[in-house]
Amino acid sequence: MVDLDPRSLLGEAGKLALRFGDEAYFAALCLRSGLVGIELPHRTASMLLSFERCCSSTAGTTR
């Protein structure tokens, strides 16, 4: 049976809220440092073209 004690529910919700704040803080640090971010359109196009060249050159070979 599930325990629906209001005090325990509020305690868990508080822990979750504090953890969410920590996670948001560290995610913001990663974005600001440049560790994670949105690539510029020309860089994305360049990566896709090089991937396409790589895959099309090995399409006829078997491994």
PyMOL commands that set and color helices and strands:
alter all, ss='L'
color gray80, all
select helices_A, chain A and resi 6-33+41-57
alter helices_A, ss='H'
color red, helices_A
deselect
rebuild
show_as cartoon
